[in-house]
C-alpha cells in the first residue's frame, strides 16, 4: 500500500502555506475518487497512483471540457500558470555552476516533435551506456520524488517499504515516457516536465492545472523488457 500527499487547495499555495494535506490510499478502484480531494483531511481512495495516470485520460478530459470551463480555469489559475511558466523558462536557461554550459538537456521524442522534457543526469553516463533502456512496452522499476515548481513534494516512491515503483511505460504520463526511454538502468536524473506532457490544463487530484513538474528519479531495473 502506498501513500501520497495531497495539497488541499491552490489557495493554500498562494498563502505560502503547505500545512494542509490529506492522505490518499491506493490502489483500490473507486469511481467517486477521480479528481476529488478530501476537505476534512480523511483518507480517500483513487484508482491509480498519480504518476501512472495514462496521458490519454488528460487529453480526453481536455477535449470534452467546455469553452466556458476552459476560460474559467484559465482565469482561476492565472497566477499559478504564470509562475509555472516563468520557472520553466528559468530552468531551460539554467547553467552549470561556474560554467556557461546548460544544466538541462532538452529531450524531444522523434515521434512527437512538439513535446519535450528537460533532463539532467547525475551519474557518469559512460558507466551505464551498456545497460538496457526501456521500450514503450517495457515494465520498469523506478525510485522517484515528484515536486511542484516551488519545491513542494506531491508524491514519492520512498513512502513505501522498498521505495520501488513498478509500472508499464505505456501507463505513465508522456513526460515520464520520454524521460525513461532516454535512461539506461542505473541512471539517476532530474527531469522537468512541462504541464502539456504531464496533467495538462485540467490537472489531476493533488496536481492543479498548468503544473510543470520536476522529478528526481532513478531507473533501477527493467523486469519485463518487451520489444515493440
C-alpha positions as CSV (number, residue, x, y, z in Angstrom):
1,X,0.0,0.0,0.0
2,X,1.4,3.4,-1.0
3,X,0.6,6.8,0.5
4,X,0.9,10.1,-1.3
5,X,0.3,13.6,0.0
6,X,-2.3,15.9,-1.4
7,X,-2.4,19.7,-1.4
8,X,-5.9,20.7,-0.3
9,X,-6.2,23.7,-2.5
10,X,-4.2,26.0,-4.7
11,X,-5.3,28.8,-2.4
12,X,-3.1,27.3,0.3
13,X,-0.1,27.6,-2.0
14,X,-0.9,31.3,-2.7
15,X,-0.8,31.9,1.0
16,X,2.6,30.1,1.1
17,X,1.1,27.6,3.5
18,X,2.0,23.9,2.8
19,X,0.5,22.6,6.0
20,X,-2.9,21.4,4.7
21,X,-2.5,17.9,3.3
22,X,-4.7,14.8,3.2
23,X,-3.6,11.3,2.6
24,X,-4.8,9.2,-0.4
25,X,-4.8,5.5,-0.4
26,X,-4.1,3.4,-3.5
27,X,-4.7,1.3,-5.5
28,X,-8.3,0.0,-4.9
29,X,-10.6,1.4,-7.7
30,X,-13.2,3.9,-6.7
31,X,-15.2,5.7,-9.4
32,X,-16.0,8.6,-6.9
33,X,-12.4,9.2,-6.3
34,X,-11.3,10.8,-9.6
35,X,-10.1,14.3,-9.0
36,X,-11.9,14.5,-5.6
37,X,-9.9,15.9,-2.7
38,X,-10.7,15.4,1.0
39,X,-11.7,18.7,2.6
40,X,-11.8,17.0,6.0
41,X,-8.3,15.5,5.8
42,X,-9.7,12.0,5.7
43,X,-8.3,9.2,3.6
44,X,-10.0,8.7,0.2
45,X,-9.2,6.1,-2.5
46,X,-8.1,6.7,-6.0
47,X,-7.8,4.3,-8.9
48,X,-4.2,4.9,-9.8
49,X,-1.0,6.3,-8.3
50,X,-0.6,9.9,-9.5
51,X,2.3,9.3,-12.0
52,X,0.7,6.3,-13.6
53,X,-2.3,8.2,-14.9
54,X,-2.3,7.5,-18.6
55,X,-1.7,10.6,-20.7
56,X,-4.8,9.9,-22.8
57,X,-7.0,10.4,-19.8
58,X,-5.8,14.0,-19.5
59,X,-6.2,14.6,-23.2
60,X,-9.7,13.2,-23.3
61,X,-10.7,15.3,-20.3
62,X,-9.3,18.4,-22.0
63,X,-11.2,17.6,-25.3
64,X,-14.5,17.3,-23.5
65,X,-14.2,20.4,-21.4
66,X,-16.5,23.2,-22.4
67,X,-15.1,26.5,-23.7
68,X,-16.6,28.3,-20.8
69,X,-15.0,25.9,-18.3
70,X,-11.6,26.4,-20.0
71,X,-11.9,30.1,-19.7
72,X,-12.8,29.8,-16.0
73,X,-9.8,27.5,-15.4
74,X,-7.5,29.8,-17.3
75,X,-8.6,32.8,-15.2
76,X,-8.7,31.0,-11.9
77,X,-5.2,29.6,-12.3
78,X,-3.6,32.6,-13.9
79,X,-1.2,33.3,-11.0
80,X,-0.2,29.7,-10.8
81,X,0.2,29.3,-14.5
82,X,2.3,32.4,-14.9
83,X,4.6,31.4,-12.0
84,X,5.0,27.9,-13.5
85,X,5.8,29.3,-17.0
86,X,8.4,31.7,-15.6
87,X,10.0,28.9,-13.6
88,X,10.1,26.7,-16.7
89,X,11.8,29.4,-18.8
90,X,14.4,29.8,-16.0
91,X,15.1,26.1,-15.9
92,X,15.6,25.9,-19.7
93,X,18.2,28.7,-19.4
94,X,19.8,27.4,-16.3
95,X,23.6,26.8,-16.5
96,X,26.0,24.6,-14.7
97,X,27.6,26.3,-11.6
98,X,30.7,28.2,-12.7
99,X,30.1,27.4,-16.4
100,X,28.1,28.6,-19.4
101,X,27.0,25.1,-20.2
102,X,23.3,24.5,-19.9
103,X,22.3,22.4,-16.8
104,X,19.5,20.6,-18.6
105,X,19.4,18.8,-21.9
106,X,16.2,19.4,-23.9
107,X,15.0,15.9,-25.0
108,X,12.5,15.8,-27.9
109,X,11.0,12.4,-28.8
110,X,11.2,11.5,-32.5
111,X,7.6,10.5,-32.5
112,X,6.3,13.9,-31.2
113,X,8.4,16.9,-32.2
114,X,6.0,19.2,-30.3
115,X,6.8,17.6,-26.9
116,X,9.9,17.7,-24.7
117,X,11.3,17.3,-21.3
118,X,14.4,18.8,-19.6
119,X,16.8,16.2,-18.2
120,X,20.0,16.4,-16.1
121,X,22.0,13.2,-15.5
122,X,23.7,13.0,-12.1
123,X,25.7,9.9,-12.9
124,X,28.6,9.2,-15.2
125,X,26.6,8.1,-18.3
126,X,29.6,6.2,-19.7
127,X,29.3,3.7,-16.9
128,X,25.6,2.8,-17.7
129,X,25.8,3.2,-21.5
130,X,25.8,-0.6,-22.0
131,X,22.8,-1.2,-19.8
132,X,19.3,-1.8,-21.1
133,X,16.9,1.1,-22.0
134,X,13.2,0.5,-21.7
135,X,10.8,0.4,-24.6
136,X,7.3,1.8,-24.6
137,X,6.1,-1.7,-23.9
138,X,8.5,-2.4,-21.1
139,X,7.8,-2.7,-17.3
140,X,10.2,-0.6,-15.2
141,X,11.2,-0.3,-11.6
142,X,11.8,3.4,-10.6
143,X,12.6,5.3,-7.5
144,X,11.4,8.9,-7.5
145,X,10.3,12.0,-5.8
146,X,7.9,14.4,-7.6
147,X,7.7,18.1,-6.8
148,X,5.9,21.2,-8.0
149,X,7.9,24.2,-9.3
150,X,8.1,25.7,-5.8
151,X,9.7,22.6,-4.3
152,X,6.6,21.2,-2.6
153,X,6.6,17.4,-2.8
154,X,3.3,15.8,-4.0
155,X,4.4,12.2,-4.5
156,X,7.2,9.8,-3.7
157,X,8.1,6.1,-4.1
158,X,10.1,6.4,-0.9
159,X,6.9,6.4,1.1
160,X,6.6,2.6,0.6
161,X,8.8,0.0,2.2
162,X,11.1,-0.9,-0.7
163,X,10.8,2.5,-2.4
164,X,10.3,0.9,-5.8
165,X,7.5,1.9,-8.1
166,X,6.7,-0.7,-10.8
167,X,4.8,0.3,-13.9
168,X,4.5,-0.3,-17.6
169,X,5.9,2.6,-19.5
170,X,2.7,2.7,-21.6
171,X,0.7,3.5,-18.5
172,X,2.5,6.7,-17.4
173,X,2.1,10.3,-18.5
174,X,4.0,11.2,-21.7
175,X,6.7,13.2,-19.8
176,X,7.7,10.0,-18.0
177,X,7.7,8.0,-21.2
178,X,10.0,10.5,-22.9
179,X,12.4,10.6,-19.9
180,X,12.6,6.9,-19.2
181,X,13.2,5.9,-22.8
182,X,16.3,8.1,-22.6
183,X,17.6,6.4,-19.5
184,X,19.7,3.3,-19.0
185,X,19.3,1.1,-16.0
186,X,21.3,2.7,-13.2
187,X,20.8,6.3,-14.5
188,X,19.7,9.0,-12.0
189,X,18.2,12.1,-13.4
190,X,16.4,15.3,-12.6
191,X,13.5,15.7,-15.0
192,X,11.4,18.7,-15.7
193,X,8.1,18.0,-17.3
194,X,6.1,20.8,-18.9
195,X,2.4,20.7,-17.9
196,X,1.5,19.8,-21.5
197,X,3.3,16.4,-21.1
198,X,2.0,15.9,-17.5
199,X,-1.6,16.6,-16.4
200,X,-2.3,19.4,-18.8
201,X,-4.8,22.3,-18.4
202,X,-7.2,20.1,-16.3
203,X,-4.8,18.8,-13.6
204,X,-5.5,15.7,-11.6
205,X,-6.2,15.0,-7.9
206,X,-3.5,17.0,-6.0
207,X,-1.9,18.4,-9.1
208,X,-3.5,21.8,-10.2
209,X,-4.0,22.7,-13.9
210,X,-0.9,24.1,-15.7
211,X,1.5,22.5,-13.3
212,X,5.1,22.0,-14.5
213,X,6.6,19.1,-12.6
214,X,10.1,18.1,-11.5
215,X,11.1,14.6,-10.7
216,X,14.3,13.2,-9.2
217,X,14.2,9.6,-10.5
218,X,16.4,6.6,-10.8
219,X,15.8,3.7,-13.2
220,X,16.6,0.6,-11.1
221,X,15.5,-2.2,-13.3
222,X,13.5,-3.4,-16.3
223,X,11.9,-6.6,-15.1
224,X,9.9,-7.1,-18.3
225,X,11.9,-5.9,-21.3
226,X,9.4,-6.3,-24.1
227,X,10.4,-5.3,-27.6
228,X,7.9,-3.3,-29.7
